[in-house]
Amino acid sequence: MQSVADRLHPDVAGIAVVGQAAESCDCKQARMTEISSILQGGYHTNLSRQWQAERQLTKGAIMYPLFMTDSDDECSPIASLPNQKRWGVKKVIPMVEELVKRGLRSVIIFGVPLKDGVKDAVASKADDQNGPVISTIRALKARWPTLFIACDVCLCEYTSHGHCGVLHEDGSLNQPKSVARIAQVALNYALAGADCVAPSDMNDGRVRAIKQSLMHHNLAHRVLLMSYAAKFAGCLYGPFRDAAGSAPEFGDRKCYQLPPGARGLADRAIRRDLDEGADIIMVKPSSAYLDIIADASRISNVPIATYQVSGEFAMIHAAAEKGVFDLRAMVEQTMDGLLRAGARIIISYFTPELLTWIDEGNGPLA
């Protein structure tokens, strides 16, 4: 049987062959384009959607903040932090017990002294052996030896002026005295049994001083140093300061916390703290600083933590109560964003809910 080209005039046949080839090429290109455009089959089911994520949220990745007071029977709600409380050491044990049963792996302790006369200019009670932090370390470790206990290390809760260090007469931070005091407090938390010390004061040089102190006391091999390396000044800390009673009596903290737009300065601070011995780098706050989390993940070879701070938590709750979105859906989306940016550890007040949602396994946190 003759082909179409054979039946045509010789002058036309060549054109026909070329046309057939072009048509065949177009079909191949169309088929290739169609194949490469089909993506939805790769995420049609819940499980296959999970596979598309670079990281999955696990119970080991979330850390729960505890506000511990020097009143053993304290159990008082914090008005600006929904579902959160200030705890005494006797009352916190049953609460933690329930969370441990559901898979809680780690907590971070913040001291909240309530007694009169505790605060002074140099935070002398920050590492009191009978104070809220050290008492809580000992109580939790006695009950759950493998529960990972981190301790925030700062002076603001214990200073009469509410700033994060010892001050000069003009109200500015006295760096040498502040660093020495911060290192001393961190050491005493470590000696009490803390698994991690986390300086949040933002004084220059405090990571090196803490690391050297841990090394000198033969603790550096077992105590992790998590630095709030990229902690930004801003308006999202109000509920925390209500909870901890740590608002400054005068001025603000803009001279030692990072300016919100300072990406390059954050890079320098992260690299500095890595050089000084940080085992984990923290970015705080979280959702407005995904680029900084990504930068930290890119430039360092240590785990990156981020703190979903009190203002972020309160905003999500407030919007959900107004019907703007579903609470769980929004929390899950924020978790996905933090993980995608590079965070491996997330400090969040949503930890109790997350422990339940991870177990349920119906969404992206499955």
C-alpha positions as a LaTeX table, in Angstrom:
\begin{tabular}{lrrr}
\hline
Residue & $x$ (\AA) & $y$ (\AA) & $z$ (\AA) \\
\hline
Met1 & 0.00 & 0.00 & 0.00 \\
Gln2 & 1.32 & 3.43 & $-0.95$ \\
Ser3 & 1.91 & 5.98 & 1.70 \\
Val4 & 0.42 & 9.44 & 1.45 \\
Ala5 & 3.81 & 10.76 & 0.41 \\
Asp6 & 4.11 & 8.14 & $-2.39$ \\
Arg7 & 0.76 & 9.15 & $-3.87$ \\
Leu8 & 1.68 & 12.83 & $-3.94$ \\
His9 & 3.63 & 14.68 & $-6.63$ \\
Pro10 & 7.36 & 14.41 & $-5.87$ \\
Asp11 & 7.56 & 18.16 & $-5.23$ \\
Val12 & 4.82 & 17.88 & $-2.61$ \\
Ala13 & 5.84 & 14.58 & $-1.08$ \\
Gly14 & 8.83 & 16.00 & 0.76 \\
Ile15 & 6.70 & 18.69 & 2.27 \\
Ala16 & 4.18 & 16.07 & 3.45 \\
Val17 & 6.90 & 14.00 & 5.10 \\
Val18 & 8.21 & 17.04 & 6.89 \\
Gly19 & 4.68 & 17.87 & 7.99 \\
Gln20 & 4.16 & 14.38 & 9.34 \\
Ala21 & 7.42 & 14.59 & 11.26 \\
Ala22 & 6.50 & 17.95 & 12.70 \\
Glu23 & 3.08 & 16.65 & 13.70 \\
Ser24 & 4.69 & 13.62 & 15.35 \\
Cys25 & 7.13 & 15.86 & 17.19 \\
Asp26 & 4.29 & 18.09 & 18.39 \\
Cys27 & 2.44 & 15.05 & 19.72 \\
Lys28 & 5.50 & 13.85 & 21.56 \\
Gln29 & 6.04 & 17.29 & 23.05 \\
Ala30 & 2.39 & 17.45 & 24.07 \\
Arg31 & 2.62 & 14.04 & 25.69 \\
Met32 & 5.79 & 15.07 & 27.53 \\
Thr33 & 4.17 & 18.30 & 28.70 \\
Glu34 & 1.07 & 16.48 & 29.87 \\
Ile35 & 3.12 & 14.00 & 31.90 \\
Ser36 & 5.27 & 16.63 & 33.58 \\
Ser37 & 2.23 & 18.73 & 34.45 \\
Ile38 & 0.42 & 16.02 & 36.39 \\
Leu39 & 1.32 & 16.50 & 40.05 \\
Gln40 & $-1.85$ & 15.77 & 41.99 \\
Gly41 & $-1.46$ & 12.02 & 41.95 \\
Gly42 & 1.59 & 12.52 & 44.15 \\
Tyr43 & $-0.44$ & 13.95 & 47.01 \\
His44 & $-3.90$ & 12.45 & 46.62 \\
Thr45 & $-3.98$ & 10.61 & 49.96 \\
Asn46 & $-3.21$ & 11.71 & 53.49 \\
Leu47 & $-0.10$ & 9.53 & 53.66 \\
Ser48 & 1.27 & 10.66 & 50.30 \\
Arg49 & 0.74 & 14.26 & 51.37 \\
Gln50 & 2.87 & 13.58 & 54.43 \\
Trp51 & 5.59 & 12.17 & 52.20 \\
Gln52 & 5.84 & 15.49 & 50.38 \\
Ala53 & 6.99 & 17.26 & 53.55 \\
Glu54 & 10.71 & 17.51 & 54.16 \\
Arg55 & 10.12 & 17.18 & 57.91 \\
Gln56 & 7.35 & 15.72 & 60.05 \\
Leu57 & 6.46 & 17.09 & 63.46 \\
Thr58 & 7.14 & 14.50 & 66.14 \\
Lys59 & 6.58 & 14.55 & 69.87 \\
Gly60 & 10.32 & 14.75 & 70.36 \\
Ala61 & 10.45 & 18.01 & 68.41 \\
Ile62 & 8.17 & 20.02 & 70.71 \\
Met63 & 9.15 & 21.58 & 74.03 \\
Tyr64 & 6.67 & 22.90 & 76.59 \\
Pro65 & 7.34 & 26.10 & 78.59 \\
Leu66 & 6.68 & 25.96 & 82.34 \\
Phe67 & 6.28 & 29.12 & 84.44 \\
Met68 & 7.46 & 28.05 & 87.89 \\
Thr69 & 6.90 & 30.15 & 91.01 \\
Asp70 & 8.38 & 30.11 & 94.51 \\
Ser71 & 4.97 & 29.23 & 95.96 \\
Asp72 & 4.76 & 25.42 & 96.06 \\
Asp73 & 0.96 & 25.27 & 95.75 \\
Glu74 & 0.59 & 27.90 & 93.05 \\
Cys75 & $-1.79$ & 27.12 & 90.19 \\
Ser76 & $-2.99$ & 30.43 & 88.81 \\
Pro77 & $-4.25$ & 31.17 & 85.27 \\
Ile78 & $-2.40$ & 33.71 & 83.14 \\
Ala79 & $-5.06$ & 36.03 & 81.72 \\
Ser80 & $-3.21$ & 36.94 & 78.53 \\
Leu81 & $-2.08$ & 33.36 & 77.81 \\
Pro82 & $-5.10$ & 31.10 & 77.22 \\
Asn83 & $-4.97$ & 27.76 & 79.07 \\
Gln84 & $-1.55$ & 28.54 & 80.59 \\
Lys85 & $-0.78$ & 28.82 & 84.31 \\
Arg86 & 1.88 & 29.74 & 86.80 \\
Trp87 & 2.80 & 26.62 & 88.73 \\
Gly88 & 4.19 & 25.68 & 92.09 \\
Val89 & 6.40 & 22.62 & 92.29 \\
Lys90 & 3.73 & 20.55 & 94.06 \\
Lys91 & 1.04 & 21.40 & 91.53 \\
Val92 & 3.10 & 21.01 & 88.39 \\
Ile93 & 3.83 & 17.30 & 88.91 \\
Pro94 & 0.27 & 16.03 & 88.23 \\
Met95 & 0.00 & 18.27 & 85.14 \\
Val96 & 3.31 & 17.07 & 83.72 \\
Glu97 & 2.33 & 13.50 & 84.58 \\
Glu98 & $-0.59$ & 13.68 & 82.15 \\
Leu99 & 1.56 & 15.17 & 79.40 \\
Val100 & 4.30 & 12.58 & 79.87 \\
Lys101 & 1.68 & 9.84 & 79.48 \\
Arg102 & 0.76 & 11.41 & 76.15 \\
Gly103 & 4.37 & 11.53 & 74.99 \\
Leu104 & 5.89 & 14.77 & 76.29 \\
Arg105 & 9.67 & 14.55 & 75.96 \\
Ser106 & 10.97 & 17.97 & 76.99 \\
Val107 & 10.17 & 21.13 & 78.94 \\
Ile108 & 11.81 & 24.52 & 79.39 \\
Ile109 & 11.61 & 26.14 & 82.83 \\
Phe110 & 11.16 & 29.86 & 83.50 \\
Gly111 & 11.48 & 31.09 & 87.07 \\
Val112 & 8.76 & 33.44 & 88.32 \\
Pro113 & 9.55 & 34.66 & 91.84 \\
Leu114 & 6.48 & 36.01 & 93.62 \\
Lys115 & 7.70 & 36.50 & 97.20 \\
Asp116 & 8.51 & 39.95 & 98.51 \\
Gly117 & 12.15 & 40.97 & 98.67 \\
Val118 & 13.38 & 38.40 & 96.13 \\
Lys119 & 14.35 & 40.84 & 93.40 \\
Asp120 & 17.46 & 43.02 & 93.55 \\
Ala121 & 19.86 & 44.80 & 91.22 \\
Val122 & 22.05 & 41.76 & 90.53 \\
Ala123 & 19.45 & 38.94 & 90.49 \\
Ser124 & 21.05 & 37.27 & 93.48 \\
Lys125 & 18.13 & 34.82 & 93.85 \\
Ala126 & 18.14 & 33.57 & 90.25 \\
Asp127 & 20.06 & 30.45 & 91.26 \\
Asp128 & 18.76 & 30.09 & 94.79 \\
Gln129 & 19.04 & 26.42 & 95.74 \\
Asn130 & 15.48 & 26.58 & 97.09 \\
Gly131 & 14.19 & 28.83 & 94.33 \\
Pro132 & 11.64 & 27.88 & 91.68 \\
Val133 & 14.00 & 26.74 & 88.91 \\
Ile134 & 16.34 & 24.51 & 90.88 \\
Ser135 & 13.49 & 23.08 & 92.97 \\
Thr136 & 11.61 & 22.20 & 89.78 \\
Ile137 & 14.66 & 20.60 & 88.15 \\
Arg138 & 15.12 & 18.33 & 91.14 \\
Ala139 & 11.42 & 17.45 & 91.44 \\
Leu140 & 11.01 & 16.62 & 87.75 \\
Lys141 & 14.23 & 14.61 & 87.55 \\
Ala142 & 13.29 & 12.62 & 90.66 \\
Arg143 & 9.98 & 11.69 & 89.03 \\
Trp144 & 11.11 & 11.32 & 85.38 \\
Pro145 & 14.89 & 10.88 & 85.05 \\
Thr146 & 14.73 & 10.83 & 81.24 \\
Leu147 & 12.51 & 13.89 & 80.79 \\
Phe148 & 14.67 & 16.45 & 79.00 \\
Ile149 & 14.81 & 19.62 & 81.09 \\
Ala150 & 15.97 & 22.90 & 79.61 \\
Cys151 & 16.29 & 26.03 & 81.73 \\
Asp152 & 15.97 & 29.54 & 80.43 \\
Val153 & 18.92 & 31.52 & 81.77 \\
Cys154 & 18.21 & 35.21 & 82.23 \\
Leu155 & 18.18 & 37.74 & 85.03 \\
Cys156 & 15.15 & 39.84 & 84.11 \\
Glu157 & 12.70 & 37.87 & 86.28 \\
Tyr158 & 14.96 & 38.39 & 89.30 \\
Thr159 & 16.21 & 41.96 & 88.86 \\
Ser160 & 14.46 & 44.87 & 90.52 \\
His161 & 14.75 & 46.88 & 87.28 \\
Gly162 & 13.51 & 44.11 & 84.96 \\
His163 & 16.46 & 44.21 & 82.55 \\
Cys164 & 18.42 & 41.16 & 81.46 \\
Gly165 & 21.67 & 41.87 & 83.26 \\
Val166 & 23.55 & 44.01 & 85.74 \\
Leu167 & 23.39 & 47.70 & 84.92 \\
His168 & 25.77 & 50.65 & 84.89 \\
Glu169 & 24.66 & 53.78 & 86.72 \\
Asp170 & 23.40 & 55.22 & 83.42 \\
Gly171 & 21.04 & 52.26 & 82.96 \\
Ser172 & 23.01 & 50.51 & 80.22 \\
Leu173 & 24.08 & 46.88 & 80.54 \\
Asn174 & 27.35 & 46.20 & 82.32 \\
Gln175 & 28.50 & 43.42 & 80.00 \\
Pro176 & 31.34 & 41.91 & 82.07 \\
Lys177 & 29.29 & 41.71 & 85.27 \\
Ser178 & 26.19 & 40.53 & 83.42 \\
Val179 & 28.05 & 37.76 & 81.61 \\
Ala180 & 29.73 & 36.59 & 84.80 \\
Arg181 & 26.39 & 36.41 & 86.60 \\
Ile182 & 24.64 & 34.66 & 83.71 \\
Ala183 & 27.42 & 32.05 & 83.54 \\
Gln184 & 27.16 & 31.46 & 87.28 \\
Val185 & 23.39 & 30.93 & 87.09 \\
Ala186 & 23.73 & 28.55 & 84.12 \\
Leu187 & 26.34 & 26.52 & 85.98 \\
Asn188 & 24.12 & 26.14 & 89.04 \\
Tyr189 & 21.20 & 24.98 & 86.91 \\
Ala190 & 23.49 & 22.42 & 85.29 \\
Leu191 & 24.78 & 21.25 & 88.67 \\
Ala192 & 21.17 & 20.79 & 89.81 \\
Gly193 & 20.55 & 18.38 & 86.95 \\
Ala194 & 19.40 & 20.43 & 83.96 \\
Asp195 & 20.01 & 18.78 & 80.59 \\
Cys196 & 20.17 & 22.12 & 78.81 \\
Val197 & 20.93 & 25.72 & 79.70 \\
Ala198 & 19.49 & 28.35 & 77.37 \\
Pro199 & 20.77 & 31.92 & 77.81 \\
Ser200 & 18.18 & 34.40 & 76.55 \\
Asp201 & 19.73 & 37.61 & 77.91 \\
Met202 & 21.52 & 38.57 & 74.65 \\
Asn203 & 24.63 & 39.86 & 76.43 \\
Asp204 & 27.69 & 39.67 & 74.17 \\
Gly205 & 30.04 & 36.85 & 75.12 \\
Arg206 & 27.73 & 34.93 & 77.42 \\
Val207 & 27.80 & 31.72 & 75.35 \\
Arg208 & 31.59 & 31.49 & 75.58 \\
Ala209 & 31.53 & 32.20 & 79.32 \\
Ile210 & 28.90 & 29.52 & 79.95 \\
Lys211 & 30.70 & 26.95 & 77.82 \\
Gln212 & 33.99 & 27.58 & 79.56 \\
Ser213 & 32.31 & 27.28 & 82.96 \\
Leu214 & 30.69 & 23.96 & 81.99 \\
Met215 & 34.04 & 22.69 & 80.73 \\
His216 & 35.84 & 23.77 & 83.90 \\
His217 & 33.33 & 21.86 & 86.02 \\
Asn218 & 33.37 & 18.76 & 83.81 \\
Leu219 & 29.78 & 19.28 & 82.67 \\
Ala220 & 30.18 & 20.25 & 79.02 \\
His221 & 29.98 & 16.61 & 77.89 \\
Arg222 & 26.43 & 16.17 & 79.27 \\
Val223 & 24.83 & 19.63 & 79.35 \\
Leu224 & 23.59 & 21.10 & 76.09 \\
Leu225 & 23.92 & 24.83 & 75.46 \\
Met226 & 21.01 & 26.29 & 73.50 \\
Ser227 & 21.60 & 29.92 & 72.58 \\
Tyr228 & 18.88 & 32.44 & 71.88 \\
Ala229 & 21.24 & 33.70 & 69.20 \\
Ala230 & 18.66 & 35.44 & 67.01 \\
Lys231 & 16.23 & 36.96 & 69.49 \\
Phe232 & 14.48 & 39.98 & 68.04 \\
Ala233 & 13.01 & 42.94 & 69.85 \\
Gly234 & 9.33 & 43.57 & 69.22 \\
Cys235 & 5.76 & 43.63 & 70.45 \\
Leu236 & 5.12 & 39.87 & 70.71 \\
Tyr237 & 6.43 & 39.29 & 74.25 \\
Gly238 & 3.70 & 41.05 & 76.25 \\
Pro239 & 1.84 & 37.98 & 77.56 \\
Phe240 & 5.12 & 36.33 & 78.56 \\
Arg241 & 6.15 & 39.39 & 80.54 \\
Asp242 & 2.77 & 39.33 & 82.26 \\
Ala243 & 3.35 & 35.68 & 83.14 \\
Ala244 & 6.94 & 36.09 & 84.29 \\
Gly245 & 6.69 & 39.57 & 85.81 \\
Ser246 & 9.71 & 40.57 & 83.76 \\
Ala247 & 8.73 & 43.81 & 82.05 \\
Pro248 & 11.48 & 46.48 & 82.33 \\
Glu249 & 10.88 & 49.15 & 84.93 \\
Phe250 & 12.25 & 51.74 & 82.51 \\
Gly251 & 13.29 & 51.88 & 78.87 \\
Asp252 & 13.19 & 48.82 & 76.66 \\
Arg253 & 15.48 & 46.05 & 75.40 \\
Lys254 & 16.14 & 47.34 & 71.91 \\
Cys255 & 19.82 & 47.94 & 72.66 \\
Tyr256 & 20.53 & 44.25 & 73.26 \\
Gln257 & 17.78 & 42.34 & 71.46 \\
Leu258 & 18.13 & 42.40 & 67.68 \\
Pro259 & 16.32 & 44.96 & 65.48 \\
Pro260 & 13.50 & 43.23 & 63.57 \\
Gly261 & 14.91 & 44.05 & 60.14 \\
Ala262 & 18.49 & 43.06 & 60.91 \\
Arg263 & 18.99 & 39.88 & 58.89 \\
Gly264 & 22.72 & 40.46 & 58.50 \\
Leu265 & 23.17 & 41.15 & 62.21 \\
Ala266 & 21.30 & 37.92 & 63.00 \\
Asp267 & 23.71 & 36.08 & 60.72 \\
Arg268 & 26.66 & 37.52 & 62.64 \\
Ala269 & 25.09 & 36.67 & 66.01 \\
Ile270 & 24.42 & 33.08 & 64.93 \\
Arg271 & 27.96 & 32.58 & 63.64 \\
Arg272 & 29.41 & 34.16 & 66.79 \\
Asp273 & 27.45 & 31.90 & 69.12 \\
Leu274 & 28.41 & 28.84 & 67.08 \\
Asp275 & 32.05 & 29.84 & 67.42 \\
Glu276 & 31.55 & 30.30 & 71.18 \\
Gly277 & 30.22 & 26.77 & 71.64 \\
Ala278 & 26.43 & 26.79 & 71.13 \\
Asp279 & 25.02 & 23.30 & 70.60 \\
Ile280 & 21.64 & 24.58 & 69.38 \\
Ile281 & 20.73 & 27.91 & 67.82 \\
Met282 & 17.35 & 29.44 & 68.58 \\
Val283 & 15.37 & 31.96 & 66.55 \\
Lys284 & 12.73 & 33.96 & 68.44 \\
Pro285 & 9.95 & 34.84 & 67.58 \\
Ser286 & 9.08 & 32.28 & 64.94 \\
Ser287 & 6.46 & 33.02 & 62.28 \\
Ala288 & 7.72 & 36.49 & 61.34 \\
Tyr289 & 11.31 & 35.20 & 61.09 \\
Leu290 & 11.09 & 32.17 & 58.81 \\
Asp291 & 13.89 & 33.64 & 56.70 \\
Ile292 & 16.15 & 33.75 & 59.75 \\
Ile293 & 15.29 & 30.13 & 60.61 \\
Ala294 & 16.18 & 29.17 & 57.04 \\
Asp295 & 19.43 & 31.18 & 57.22 \\
Ala296 & 20.37 & 29.55 & 60.52 \\
Ser297 & 19.69 & 26.11 & 59.09 \\
Arg298 & 21.81 & 26.88 & 56.05 \\
Ile299 & 24.86 & 28.33 & 57.80 \\
Ser300 & 25.08 & 25.97 & 60.76 \\
Asn301 & 25.45 & 22.23 & 61.33 \\
Val302 & 23.63 & 22.19 & 64.69 \\
Pro303 & 19.89 & 21.76 & 65.32 \\
Ile304 & 17.78 & 24.90 & 64.94 \\
Ala305 & 15.15 & 25.70 & 67.55 \\
Thr306 & 12.47 & 28.34 & 67.36 \\
Tyr307 & 10.16 & 29.77 & 70.00 \\
Gln308 & 6.53 & 30.37 & 69.04 \\
Val309 & 6.25 & 33.18 & 71.53 \\
Ser310 & 3.38 & 34.28 & 73.74 \\
Gly311 & 2.12 & 36.98 & 71.38 \\
Glu312 & 1.96 & 34.56 & 68.46 \\
Phe313 & 0.11 & 32.04 & 70.62 \\
Ala314 & $-2.35$ & 34.64 & 71.91 \\
Met315 & $-3.02$ & 36.01 & 68.40 \\
Ile316 & $-3.86$ & 32.58 & 67.02 \\
His317 & $-6.23$ & 31.96 & 69.92 \\
Ala318 & $-7.89$ & 35.37 & 69.56 \\
Ala319 & $-8.46$ & 34.98 & 65.81 \\
Ala320 & $-9.81$ & 31.45 & 66.22 \\
Glu321 & $-12.25$ & 32.67 & 68.89 \\
Lys322 & $-13.49$ & 35.29 & 66.41 \\
Gly323 & $-14.10$ & 32.59 & 63.79 \\
Val324 & $-11.36$ & 33.83 & 61.48 \\
Phe325 & $-10.05$ & 30.28 & 61.11 \\
Asp326 & $-10.08$ & 26.91 & 62.81 \\
Leu327 & $-7.60$ & 26.78 & 65.69 \\
Arg328 & $-6.14$ & 23.38 & 64.87 \\
Ala329 & $-5.84$ & 24.13 & 61.16 \\
Met330 & $-3.93$ & 27.33 & 61.88 \\
Val331 & $-1.62$ & 25.73 & 64.43 \\
Glu332 & $-0.83$ & 22.91 & 62.02 \\
Gln333 & $-0.07$ & 25.38 & 59.24 \\
Thr334 & 2.29 & 27.36 & 61.46 \\
Met335 & 4.05 & 24.14 & 62.49 \\
Asp336 & 4.46 & 23.17 & 58.84 \\
Gly337 & 5.96 & 26.56 & 58.08 \\
Leu338 & 8.48 & 26.38 & 60.92 \\
Leu339 & 9.53 & 22.86 & 59.97 \\
Arg340 & 9.79 & 23.75 & 56.30 \\
Ala341 & 12.01 & 26.73 & 57.14 \\
Gly342 & 14.42 & 24.41 & 58.93 \\
Ala343 & 13.41 & 24.21 & 62.61 \\
Arg344 & 13.96 & 20.87 & 64.33 \\
Ile345 & 12.82 & 21.96 & 67.81 \\
Ile346 & 9.71 & 24.08 & 68.41 \\
Ile347 & 8.98 & 25.64 & 71.80 \\
Ser348 & 5.24 & 26.17 & 71.90 \\
Tyr349 & 2.39 & 26.73 & 74.35 \\
Phe350 & 0.33 & 24.54 & 72.01 \\
Thr351 & 2.34 & 21.48 & 73.10 \\
Pro352 & $-0.56$ & 19.81 & 75.02 \\
Glu353 & $-2.82$ & 20.08 & 71.97 \\
Leu354 & $-0.07$ & 18.99 & 69.59 \\
Leu355 & 0.56 & 15.83 & 71.58 \\
Thr356 & $-3.09$ & 14.89 & 71.06 \\
Trp357 & $-3.24$ & 15.90 & 67.41 \\
Ile358 & $-0.12$ & 13.94 & 66.53 \\
Asp359 & $-1.74$ & 10.85 & 68.07 \\
Glu360 & $-4.94$ & 11.37 & 66.11 \\
Gly361 & $-2.97$ & 11.36 & 62.88 \\
Asn362 & $-5.68$ & 12.95 & 60.75 \\
Gly363 & $-3.77$ & 15.89 & 59.41 \\
Pro364 & $-0.32$ & 17.09 & 58.39 \\
Leu365 & 0.98 & 16.38 & 61.89 \\
Ala366 & 0.27 & 12.65 & 61.61 \\
\hline
\end{tabular}
